[in-house]
Amino acid sequence: MNRVEEKISVENINTPGRSAQVNAEKYKAARAAFLKILPTNEPGLTQKEIQQTIVKFLPDDLFPGGSTSGWWAKTVQLDLEAKGVVVREKSKPLRWHKLED
């Protein structure tokens, strides 16, 4: 019997007012991992550092061998940035950190 895939709405800081529906279970797992690895102050992590580190904290049953982890890391980053949970620093390369809990 097929399981119904629950969806969750995500935002994108680059396209205000628009949202997309994504797999809720994968989003929640990626969000938890993202928030676990991201520091609360500067300097934050670069996109490359985020993508390299997040894989270690994702459940293998949802992300076998880390598959699609980069896409999910970016999706979570854009959504949390749009919601004001994550801050994009004015640096090169770009870095992100989360606001205090």
Helices and strands as residue ranges (DSSP letters): E 7-11, E 19-23, H 24-37, E 45-46, H 47-54, G 55-57, G 64-66, H 69-82, E 86-88, E 95-98
